[in-house]
Amino acid sequence: MGVRDALWLVGLALLAYAVWQFFRALRVPRAEPRVSEDPIPSASDEDEDAFLDYAPLPGSPAATPIANGASAAPAAPQPETVAPRADTFQLELENSHLRQALQTQRDLVAMQQGEIDRLVQDITELQDELARLRVQPTSSPEYSEALVLARQGLNAEMIASRCGITRAEAELVLSLARPETGAA
């Protein structure tokens, strides 16, 4: 048996233990946590696992520091203040969840704002391009090649022979191209 086989056996054993603990946790009913008047459990408690039910509540005197750095002596809570402490803890837990949800929403809004900014930029670019296209005179596709040749400086006879149009049409294309070259 090699090292590889030993590692596989250890892994399977750990997996089996994890599954066993999972099912054990599902079967065992949980007892309600005890709230004693003493916030720190003593060793004289009947159940040795009772200390697991204890969790310091936020804002309890045991967890509240004094201004000079020492901790306050725990005061015995009054019976009517035990329930509000549990409610306070529940409210703080809910507050924490709400803060996380709020941060998620803020992140989503920031992402959407970035997308909106990009879309506004794209729209602006498209509007600029549309304005440029409106300024340019439109020409027939039949004469677009002739217009390009006229802008390159060819004369009417050369344009007529290359594009297969009459000389009068070539002169008309030249006259249309001249104001554009003079304006630019």
C-alpha positions in Angstrom: 0.0 0.0 0.0 1.5 3.2 -1.1 1.3 6.8 0.2 -1.3 7.6 -2.4 -3.6 4.8 -1.2 -3.1 5.9 2.5 -4.1 9.5 1.5 -7.2 8.2 -0.2 -8.2 6.2 2.9 -7.6 9.2 5.2 -9.7 11.4 2.9 -12.5 8.9 2.8 -12.4 8.6 6.6 -12.6 12.4 7.0 -15.5 12.5 4.5 -17.4 9.7 6.4 -16.8 11.6 9.7 -18.1 14.8 8.2 -21.3 13.1 6.9 -21.8 11.4 10.3 -21.5 14.7 12.1 -23.9 16.3 9.6 -26.6 13.7 10.2 -26.0 13.8 13.9 -26.5 17.5 14.0 -29.8 17.1 12.0 -31.1 14.4 14.5 -30.2 16.0 17.8 -32.8 18.5 18.9 -31.4 21.7 20.2 -32.4 22.8 23.6 -33.3 26.5 24.1 -30.3 28.4 25.4 -30.5 29.0 29.1 -30.4 32.6 30.3 -29.1 32.7 33.8 -28.8 35.7 36.0 -25.0 35.1 36.1 -23.6 36.0 32.7 -20.6 33.8 33.2 -21.4 30.2 33.8 -19.9 28.5 36.8 -18.3 25.1 37.1 -21.0 24.0 39.5 -23.6 23.8 36.7 -25.4 20.5 36.3 -24.6 20.0 32.6 -21.0 20.2 31.6 -22.0 21.4 28.1 -24.1 24.3 29.4 -21.2 26.7 28.8 -21.8 26.1 25.1 -25.2 27.7 25.3 -23.7 30.9 26.7 -22.8 33.7 24.3 -22.2 37.3 25.4 -24.9 39.6 24.2 -23.8 42.8 22.6 -24.1 45.7 25.0 -24.0 43.4 28.1 -22.1 44.8 31.1 -19.5 41.9 30.7 -18.7 43.1 27.2 -18.9 46.9 27.9 -15.5 48.6 28.5 -15.1 51.5 30.8 -13.4 54.7 29.6 -10.1 54.0 31.4 -9.7 50.6 29.7 -10.9 48.3 32.5 -14.0 46.3 32.0 -17.1 46.9 34.1 -18.1 44.5 36.8 -21.0 42.5 35.5 -24.3 43.5 37.2 -26.9 41.0 37.8 -29.5 41.5 35.1 -33.1 42.1 36.2 -35.6 39.5 34.9 -37.3 42.1 32.7 -34.0 43.0 31.0 -33.1 39.5 29.9 -35.6 39.4 27.0 -34.7 42.9 25.6 -31.1 41.8 25.4 -32.0 38.9 23.3 -34.2 41.2 21.2 -31.2 43.6 20.9 -29.0 40.8 19.7 -31.6 39.7 17.2 -32.0 43.3 16.0 -28.3 43.8 15.7 -28.0 40.6 13.7 -30.8 41.8 11.4 -29.1 45.2 11.1 -25.9 43.4 10.0 -27.8 41.5 7.3 -29.5 44.7 6.1 -26.2 46.5 5.9 -24.8 43.7 3.8 -27.9 43.8 1.5 -27.6 47.6 1.3 -23.9 47.3 0.3 -24.9 44.8 -2.4 -27.5 47.2 -3.7 -25.0 50.1 -3.7 -22.5 48.0 -5.7 -25.3 47.1 -8.2 -26.3 50.8 -8.5 -22.6 51.8 -9.1 -22.3 49.1 -11.8 -25.5 50.3 -13.4 -24.4 53.9 -13.2 -21.2 52.9 -15.1 -23.3 51.2 -17.8 -25.5 54.3 -18.1 -22.4 56.6 -18.4 -21.1 54.3 -21.2 -24.4 54.3 -23.0 -24.7 58.1 -22.7 -21.2 58.4 -24.2 -22.2 56.0 -27.0 -25.3 58.0 -27.7 -23.3 61.3 -27.8 -20.8 59.7 -30.3 -23.7 58.5 -32.5 -25.3 61.9 -32.4 -22.1 63.5 -33.5 -21.7 61.0 -36.3 -25.2 61.6 -37.4 -24.6 65.4 -37.4 -21.5 64.9 -39.6 -23.5 62.7 -42.0 -26.2 65.3 -42.3 -23.7 68.0 -43.2 -22.1 65.9 -46.0 -24.0 66.1 -49.2 -25.4 62.8 -50.3 -24.6 61.6 -53.8 -26.0 58.8 -55.9 -24.0 55.6 -55.7 -23.6 55.8 -59.5 -21.5 59.0 -59.1 -19.7 58.2 -55.8 -16.6 56.9 -57.6 -16.7 59.9 -59.9 -16.9 62.2 -56.9 -13.9 60.5 -55.3 -11.9 61.0 -58.6 -13.0 64.6 -58.8 -11.7 65.2 -55.2 -8.4 63.6 -56.2 -8.1 66.3 -58.9 -8.8 64.4 -62.1 -10.3 66.4 -65.0 -13.7 65.8 -66.6 -12.5 63.8 -69.6 -10.5 61.3 -67.3 -13.5 61.0 -64.9 -15.9 60.3 -67.9 -13.7 57.6 -69.4 -13.0 55.8 -66.0 -16.6 55.9 -64.7 -18.4 55.3 -68.0 -20.4 58.6 -67.8 -20.8 61.4 -70.2 -18.5 64.4 -70.2 -21.4 66.7 -69.1 -22.1 64.4 -66.1 -18.4 64.4 -65.2 -18.3 68.3 -65.3 -21.3 68.3 -63.1 -19.6 66.0 -60.6 -16.5 68.3 -60.8 -18.6 71.4 -60.0 -20.2 69.6 -57.0 -16.7 68.6 -55.7 -15.2 72.1 -56.0 -17.2 73.8 -53.2 -16.3 71.0 -50.8 -12.5 71.3 -51.5 -12.7 75.1 -51.3 -14.7 75.0 -48.0 -12.3 72.5 -46.3 
